Amino acid sequence: LTGPEPAAAVLVVDAEQRVVGRGITARGGGPSAVAIALGEAGEFAAGATVYTTIEAPGDDCDAIVAAQVARAVVGTPDPQSRGQGMATLNAAGIEASFGDHESSRELHEAYVARVENNRPLTSLFIAVSRDDMIARRDGLPVEHLAQTARAWVAYSRSTTDALVTGLHTADLEPLRGADDRSPLRVVLVGTRP
């Protein structure tokens, strides 16, 4: 997602490897994933390890320090923080390191593209049949996608901010993501020759 803040996921794991807190970024300016996870962990956060998909901003780092967390493992850097979050944690005596976590990089790919390049991340999805066609000659829809591909499309929609589609497809398909999060619809309308 390309909102002003990245949509993070956080786990707090105690010394016995039990998950004592978990959080995901709340919608619409709600609490951060770190705040949610540390709140759930409560006193069990002391001495624990925090795993987060992206580097925490300053206020979340202050909360991690205040909770007396022993270690932080971060999936990917935040281009807005530029390592300041990690420096704050290390300066407070918390062992903070970046993990080589491909899933975290993929999760935050759109956010990073927006911050670093000042543009949205775009992708194109076109379903074609074996004969390289995208529709029947009579204009009726053709089911191109297997169940796995339909699940991937639903997931992709749930992680996008906007979806561009043609008028015919917009009439045929509900444009909802896997978690009922609806991206902004941009419907292209044209005339036939």
N, C-alpha and C positions, 0 to 999 in steps of 0.2 A: 504494500500500500504506500501511497506517496503523500500521506498527510504531513503536517508540520513536524510530527514526532514519529519515530519508527514504532511499529507494532511489535513489541518485544515479548518474549516468553522467559520466565525465570523459575528456577527450582532452588529450594534451600534444602540441603542434604546434611544430616548430622554425621557425627563421627562413626556411627554404626551403619552408615549408608542407607538410612531411612529418609524418605522425603517428608520433611516437616512443614514445608510451605511451598506453594506454587502460585504463580500469577501470570496473567496475560494483560497487556495494555487494554484498559477499558475504553469503550467508544466515547467519542464526543467530549474529550477533555476530562474524563474521569481519572481515577487514581492510576499511577504508573504500575507496571508489572512488578517492579521491585517493591513498591509500597504494599501492594497486595500480598506478595509472597512473604515479606518480612512480617506483615501484620498477622498472617496465618501462622507463621512459625513462632511468633512471640518470643519467649525467653529461650526457646530451643535454637534460635538463630546464633546465639553466642557459641563460638568455637566451630560453627558449621561452615560448609562450603556453599557459595552462591554460584549457580550456573546461569548465565544469561546469554541470549542469542546475539545481543549487540551491546557494545560499551555503554555503560550507564552515564547519564549526565550528572552534573555537579550535585544537585540536591539529592539524587538517589545515592550517589557515592557517600554523601554525608550521612544518609540513613544507614547505609551498610556499615560505615565506621561506628556509628552510634550503637548499632546492634551487636557490636563486637564479633563480627564474622571473622574467621581465621583465614579464609581463602576465597578467591573469586576467579572463576574460569569464564572467559568471554569468547563467544563464538566468532565475532567479527568486529573490527573497529567501527566507530561512528565517525564519519567524516566531519561532522560538526564539532565533536569533542576534541578531535585531533590528539588523542592520547592523554588529555587532561584528566579524564576519569580514572584511567589506570594509574597515572602519577599520584593522584589524590589517595587512592587505595594503598599503593606501595609506600607513600610517605607516612601513612598511618600504621604501617607495620603489617598490613594485610598482603599476603602472597597473591598477587594478581597477575594473571597471564592470559594471553590469547591462545585459544585452542585452534587447531586447524579443522574447522567445522564447515564443510561444504554446504550443508543444509541451512546453516545460519546465513551464509553469504547469499544463497539463492533466495531465502526468505526476505532479505533486505535489499535485494538487487534494485527494485524500483525506487526505493527511498534513496539509496546511494546515488543512482543515476540522476535523481532530481536535485540532490544537494551538490554533487560534484559537477554536473553538466548543465544544470538549470533547465532541464527538459524531462518530460515523462519517458519512462521505459515503455516501448511499444512492442507488441507482438501481433502476428497475423496467424489466424487459424482458418484454413480452407479445407473442407472435406470434399474429396473427389472419388468417383467410382473407378472401377477397374478400367473402364473405357475412357478415362480422363474427363468425365462429364461431372457437372455439379448439380444438374437437375434433369428431370425427364423432359422430353420435347413438349409434352402437354402442360408443363409448368407445375405439375404436382410434385410434392417433396419426395425425396428418396432417402431412406434410412441408410446413411453411410457408416455410422459409428457403431462399433461394438460396445458392450457394456463398460469395459475398461476405459475406452476413449470418452464415453459420455461422463464417467466419473471424473476424468481428468479435466474435461471442459467445465464441469460444475465447480471443481476446485479452483481452476484458473479464474473463473468469474468471481469467486468469493475473495480473491486476492487482488482484484483490480478496482480502480476507482471509476473507470468509465468503460463502456462497451460500445463499439461502433458496429452497426449492423445495417443490412438493407431492410427496406419496408416489408418485403415478403417474409423474411425470416422473423422479423419482430412480430408479425401477425401470427406466426405459427408456434413460436417457442416462448415459454415464460423465461424471462431473462433474470433468473435468480441464481445466486451462488449456492454452494453446498450448505451454508449455514443460514440461509434465508437473507443474507446481506445482499441488497440489490445495488449493483453498480449504476452510475448515471447512464441513462440510455441516450445514445446519439444515433438517430435513425437517418440514413441516407435515402433521399427520395429523388427519383429521376423520372425521365420519360423514356419510353421505348421508341426506337427508331421506326 
